[in-house]
Amino acid sequence: MCPELQERWPEASPAEHWEGVTLENGRVVELELEDVGLTGAVPAELGRLSALRKLNLGRNQLTSVPAEIGQLTSLEELRLDRNQLTSVPAEIGQLTSLEVLYLESNQLTSVPAEIGQLASLEVFYLSRNQLTSLPAEIGQLTLLEGLSLARNQLTSVPAEIWQITALEALWLNENQLTSLPAEIGQLTSLKELGLGGNQLTSVPADIGQLTLLEGLSLDSNQLTSVPAEIGQLASLKFLHLQGNQLASVPAEIGQLTLLEGLNLESNQLTSVPAEIGQLASLKRLILSRNQLTSVPAEIGQLSSLDGLNLERNQLTSVPAEIGQLASLKLLHLSYNQLTSVPAEIWQLASLEWLWLNNNELTSVPAAIRELRAAGCRVYLGDGVMGRVIAHFSA
């Protein structure tokens, strides 16, 4: 027995009392050995545990897996995440009962084509490795619902991946993808799609076919536009577009009536469409670090909004309708060119935080005093601080 397990599995104690071991009818069916200090190679003898259904070897320092792992034909869940594996044996394809496979946070540069034989696989995590390509056989995993490929070095994915129509979650964040094929529209079961941190310059219009999608991350790419078809994503709740090169967003974005979070920070927006006021479910709107000189009055229609960030733009005014945002708790207006704020701001009865620093304010409306009295934390720049103190102490 390896030294790491001698203390956990004393020979004088019966196996049913060993920590991390589950037996049924005298046979081992589960091994929970996560983060127990295992090092080196997984012993070949493990292949003898033919009744094993769950094997968790995550968070250790294992460097290799034996071919004998293919003998565990009853295995339903295999966790080898957060080790130091540089490869997995082709025999892993013999685990035809496997439903869950965690291989993330290793040092894998490839996975064997035999992975396509895992006909029962539903969840497959391969994120945080060093993959530069994937075998076409991955398209044979027709029952796959969750696939994580984030934080690898992929410049493309095989066309066959778009045939896995059972997929509900696909994470491709932080790779080196430069384009997406139109076939992405075939993944009509998708609820979560992560594409942030790539090198995408465009998104195909076919993305509009993903009508069950609830979360879409396209942040930190090189997008100069998004297709109008994005408005067809009727189930969308969260849309991340920050860190791109967008000069505008389509008016059709107003059709996303279930949207709760919209992040457009760090783009090149000079305006936002009036249709943004139609986002009745929106709770958080981030428009900071753009080139906005104004925002539409329709923003006052966002009755569910509790956070609005407009800092670091070129705003010279904000519409009086902002006072209609009855649910607003946080309002960032710092680092703009405001010389005043509308008196209607006092109507924001739910407001808890207001940032107005680094503007060009020459006066402070009486409304600010009322907000402060109601418990709102108000931050103003040094240029008006003397007048503010005098105003509040009057």
C-alpha positions in Angstrom: 0.0 0.0 0.0 1.3 3.5 -0.9 2.4 5.5 2.1 -0.3 8.2 1.5 -3.0 5.6 2.2 -1.5 3.6 5.1 -2.8 6.1 7.7 -6.2 6.3 6.1 -6.5 2.5 5.6 -4.9 0.7 8.6 -4.5 -3.0 7.9 -5.9 -3.8 11.3 -9.2 -2.2 10.4 -11.8 -3.8 8.2 -12.1 -2.3 4.7 -15.6 -1.1 5.3 -14.2 1.3 7.9 -11.6 2.7 5.6 -11.9 6.4 4.9 -13.1 7.1 1.4 -14.1 3.5 0.6 -17.7 2.4 0.0 -18.5 -1.3 -0.3 -21.6 -3.1 -1.4 -21.8 -6.9 -0.9 -18.2 -6.9 0.0 -17.1 -5.2 -3.2 -15.7 -1.7 -3.6 -18.1 0.5 -5.5 -16.7 4.0 -4.6 -13.3 5.4 -3.9 -13.1 9.0 -2.7 -9.4 10.0 -2.7 -9.5 13.6 -3.5 -6.7 15.8 -2.1 -5.0 13.0 -0.1 -1.4 13.6 -1.3 -1.2 10.9 -3.9 1.9 11.2 -6.2 3.3 9.5 -9.3 1.5 6.8 -11.2 -2.0 5.4 -10.5 -1.3 1.7 -9.7 -2.3 -0.9 -12.3 -4.0 -3.0 -9.6 -6.8 -0.5 -9.6 -8.2 -2.2 -12.7 -9.2 -5.2 -10.6 -12.0 -3.3 -8.9 -14.5 -4.4 -11.5 -17.5 -3.2 -9.5 -16.3 0.3 -9.1 -18.8 2.9 -10.0 -17.2 6.1 -8.8 -13.5 7.0 -8.6 -12.3 10.4 -7.4 -8.6 11.0 -7.6 -8.8 14.8 -8.0 -6.5 17.3 -6.4 -3.5 15.1 -6.1 -0.1 15.0 -7.9 -0.6 12.0 -10.1 1.5 11.9 -13.3 0.0 8.9 -15.2 -2.9 6.6 -15.5 -2.5 2.9 -16.4 -4.1 1.2 -19.3 -5.8 -1.1 -16.8 -8.2 1.7 -16.0 -10.1 0.5 -19.1 -11.1 -2.6 -17.1 -13.4 -0.6 -14.9 -16.4 -1.2 -17.1 -18.9 -0.4 -14.3 -17.4 3.1 -13.8 -20.0 5.9 -14.0 -17.9 8.8 -12.7 -14.2 9.4 -13.0 -12.5 12.4 -11.5 -8.8 13.0 -12.4 -8.9 16.8 -12.3 -6.1 19.0 -10.8 -3.3 16.5 -11.1 -0.2 16.5 -13.3 -1.3 14.2 -16.1 0.3 14.8 -19.5 -1.8 12.0 -21.2 -4.6 9.6 -20.7 -4.5 6.0 -22.1 -6.6 5.0 -25.2 -8.1 2.3 -23.0 -10.2 5.0 -21.4 -12.5 4.5 -24.3 -13.6 1.1 -22.9 -15.5 2.8 -20.0 -18.8 2.6 -21.9 -20.8 3.2 -18.7 -19.0 6.4 -17.9 -21.4 9.4 -17.5 -19.1 12.0 -15.9 -15.4 12.6 -16.7 -13.3 15.3 -15.1 -9.8 15.9 -16.6 -9.5 19.7 -16.1 -6.4 21.4 -14.6 -3.8 18.9 -15.8 -1.1 19.2 -18.5 -2.8 17.4 -21.3 -1.8 18.3 -24.9 -4.2 15.9 -26.5 -6.9 13.4 -25.8 -7.2 10.0 -27.6 -9.6 9.5 -30.4 -11.1 6.6 -28.4 -12.8 9.2 -26.2 -15.5 9.0 -28.8 -16.4 5.5 -27.6 -17.8 6.8 -24.3 -21.3 6.4 -25.5 -22.9 7.2 -22.1 -20.9 10.3 -21.3 -23.0 13.3 -20.2 -20.5 15.6 -18.6 -16.9 16.1 -19.8 -14.5 18.7 -18.3 -11.2 19.4 -20.1 -10.6 23.0 -19.1 -7.2 24.4 -17.9 -5.0 22.0 -20.0 -2.7 22.7 -22.9 -4.9 21.3 -25.7 -4.2 22.6 -29.2 -6.7 20.3 -30.9 -9.5 17.8 -30.3 -10.2 14.5 -32.1 -13.1 14.6 -34.5 -14.5 11.5 -32.6 -15.7 13.9 -29.9 -18.7 14.4 -32.1 -19.8 10.8 -31.3 -20.7 11.7 -27.7 -24.3 12.2 -28.6 -25.6 12.2 -25.0 -23.1 14.9 -23.9 -24.9 17.8 -22.0 -21.9 19.7 -20.5 -18.5 20.2 -22.2 -15.9 22.5 -20.8 -12.9 23.3 -23.0 -12.0 26.7 -21.4 -8.4 27.8 -20.9 -6.7 25.7 -23.5 -4.8 26.7 -26.6 -7.4 25.8 -29.2 -7.4 27.7 -32.5 -10.4 25.8 -33.7 -12.7 22.9 -32.8 -13.7 20.0 -35.0 -16.8 20.5 -37.1 -18.3 17.4 -35.5 -18.7 19.2 -32.2 -21.6 21.1 -33.6 -23.4 17.8 -34.1 -23.7 17.2 -30.3 -27.3 18.5 -30.2 -27.9 17.4 -26.6 -25.3 20.0 -25.4 -26.8 22.3 -22.8 -23.5 24.0 -21.7 -20.4 24.6 -23.8 -17.5 26.6 -22.4 -14.7 27.6 -24.9 -13.5 30.7 -22.9 -9.9 31.7 -23.1 -8.7 29.9 -26.1 -7.4 31.3 -29.4 -10.5 30.9 -31.5 -10.7 33.4 -34.4 -14.0 32.5 -35.9 -17.2 30.5 -35.3 -19.0 28.5 -38.0 -22.6 28.9 -38.9 -23.2 25.4 -37.6 -23.1 26.7 -34.0 -26.8 27.3 -34.6 -27.4 23.6 -34.6 -26.8 23.4 -30.8 -30.4 24.2 -30.1 -30.4 22.7 -26.6 -27.7 25.1 -25.4 -28.5 27.1 -22.2 -24.9 28.3 -21.5 -22.3 29.3 -24.0 -18.9 30.7 -23.0 -16.8 32.3 -25.7 -15.0 35.0 -23.8 -11.3 35.6 -24.0 -10.7 34.5 -27.6 -9.9 36.4 -30.8 -13.3 36.5 -32.4 -13.9 39.3 -34.8 -17.5 38.4 -35.6 -20.4 36.2 -34.6 -22.5 34.3 -37.1 -26.1 35.3 -37.4 -27.0 31.7 -36.8 -26.4 32.2 -33.1 -30.0 33.6 -33.1 -31.2 30.0 -33.4 -30.1 29.2 -29.8 -33.5 30.2 -28.4 -33.0 28.3 -25.1 -29.8 30.1 -24.3 -29.8 31.8 -20.9 -26.1 32.9 -20.6 -23.8 34.1 -23.4 -20.3 35.3 -22.8 -18.5 37.0 -25.7 -16.3 39.3 -23.6 -12.7 40.1 -24.3 -12.7 39.4 -28.0 -12.2 41.7 -31.0 -15.8 42.1 -32.0 -16.7 45.3 -33.9 -20.4 44.3 -34.1 -23.0 41.7 -33.0 -25.7 40.5 -35.4 -29.2 41.7 -35.1 -30.3 38.1 -34.7 -29.1 38.3 -31.1 -32.5 39.7 -30.4 -34.0 36.3 -31.1 -32.4 34.8 -28.0 -35.7 34.9 -26.1 -34.5 33.0 -23.0 -31.3 35.0 -22.5 -30.7 36.3 -19.0 -27.0 37.3 -19.0 -25.1 38.9 -21.9 -21.4 39.7 -21.5 -19.9 41.8 -24.3 -17.3 43.8 -22.3 -13.8 44.3 -23.6 -14.5 44.3 -27.4 -14.4 47.1 -30.0 -18.2 47.6 -30.4 -19.2 51.1 -31.7 -22.9 50.2 -31.5 -25.3 47.5 -30.5 -28.3 46.6 -32.6 -31.8 47.9 -31.6 -33.0 44.3 -31.6 -31.3 44.0 -28.2 -34.5 45.5 -26.8 -36.3 42.2 -27.6 -34.4 40.4 -24.8 -37.2 40.9 -22.3 -35.9 38.2 -19.9 -32.4 39.8 -19.7 -31.2 40.5 -16.2 -27.5 41.4 -16.7 -25.9 43.3 -19.6 -22.2 44.2 -19.6 -20.9 46.5 -22.4 -17.9 47.9 -20.5 -14.7 48.8 -22.3 -16.0 49.1 -25.9 -16.2 52.1 -28.2 -19.9 52.9 -27.9 -20.9 56.5 -28.7 -24.6 55.7 -28.1 -27.0 53.0 -27.0 -30.3 52.4 -28.7 -33.5 53.8 -27.2 -34.8 50.2 -27.4 -32.7 49.4 -24.3 -35.6 50.8 -22.3 -37.6 47.7 -23.3 -35.5 45.4 -21.1 -38.1 45.0 -18.4 -36.2 42.4 -16.4 -32.8 44.1 -16.5 -31.2 44.4 -13.1 -27.6 45.3 -13.9 -26.4 47.5 -16.8 -22.7 48.2 -17.2 -21.8 50.9 -19.8 -18.6 52.1 -18.2 -15.4 52.9 -20.2 -17.0 53.9 -23.5 -17.4 57.1 -25.4 -21.0 57.9 -24.6 -22.0 61.6 -24.6 -25.6 60.9 -23.7 -27.9 58.1 -22.7 -31.5 57.8 -24.0 -34.4 59.0 -21.8 -35.9 55.5 -22.2 -33.4 54.3 -19.7 -35.9 55.5 -17.1 -38.2 52.6 -18.1 -35.9 50.0 -16.6 -38.1 49.4 -13.6 -36.1 46.4 -12.3 -32.7 48.0 -12.6 -30.7 48.0 -9.3 -27.2 48.8 -10.7 -26.2 51.3 -13.4 -22.6 52.0 -14.2 -21.8 54.9 -16.6 -18.4 55.9 -15.3 -15.6 56.9 -17.5 -17.6 58.1 -20.5 -18.0 61.6 -21.9 -21.4 62.4 -20.5 -22.3 66.1 -20.2 -25.8 65.3 -18.9 -28.0 62.5 -17.8 -31.8 62.5 -18.5 -34.3 63.5 -15.9 -36.0 60.2 -16.4 -33.2 58.5 -14.4 -35.3 59.5 -11.4 -37.9 56.9 -12.4 -35.5 54.0 -11.6 -37.3 53.1 -8.4 -35.3 49.9 -7.8 -31.8 51.5 -8.3 -29.3 50.9 -5.5 -26.0 51.7 -7.2 -25.4 54.6 -9.6 -21.9 55.2 -11.0 -21.5 58.5 -12.8 -17.8 59.3 -12.0 -15.2 60.4 -14.5 -17.5 62.1 -17.0 -18.0 65.7 -17.9 -21.2 66.5 -15.9 -21.7 70.0 -14.8 -24.9 69.2 -13.1 -27.2 66.3 -12.2 -31.0 66.4 -12.6 -33.1 67.3 -9.6 -35.2 64.2 -10.2 -32.3 62.2 -8.7 -33.9 62.7 -5.3 -36.7 60.3 -6.4 -34.3 57.4 -6.2 -35.7 56.2 -2.9 -33.8 52.8 -3.0 -30.4 54.4 -3.9 -27.6 53.3 -1.5 -24.5 54.3 -3.4 -23.9 57.3 -5.7 -20.6 58.1 -7.4 -20.2 61.6 -8.9 -16.5 62.2 -8.4 -14.2 63.5 -11.1 -16.8 65.5 -13.0 -17.2 69.2 -13.6 -19.9 69.9 -11.1 -20.4 73.5 -10.3 -23.4 73.0 -8.0 -25.0 70.3 -6.0 -28.8 70.0 -6.1 -30.7 69.9 -2.8 -31.7 66.4 -3.8 -28.2 65.2 -2.8 -28.8 66.3 0.7 -32.0 64.4 0.9 -30.3 61.2 -0.4 -27.6 61.6 2.2 -30.2 62.0 4.9 -31.9 58.8 3.7 -28.6 56.9 4.1 -27.3 57.0 0.6 -23.5 57.1 0.4 -22.6 60.0 -2.0 -19.1 60.4 -3.4 -18.2 63.8 -4.9 -14.9 65.1 -6.2 -12.5 67.4 -4.4 -13.5 70.4 -6.6 -16.9 70.7 -5.0 -16.1 69.2 -1.6 -16.0 72.6 0.1 -19.4 73.6 -1.2 -20.8 70.2 -0.4 -19.7 70.4 3.3 -21.2 73.9 3.5 -24.3 72.7 1.8 -24.8 69.7 4.1 -24.1 71.7 7.3 -26.5 74.5 6.4 
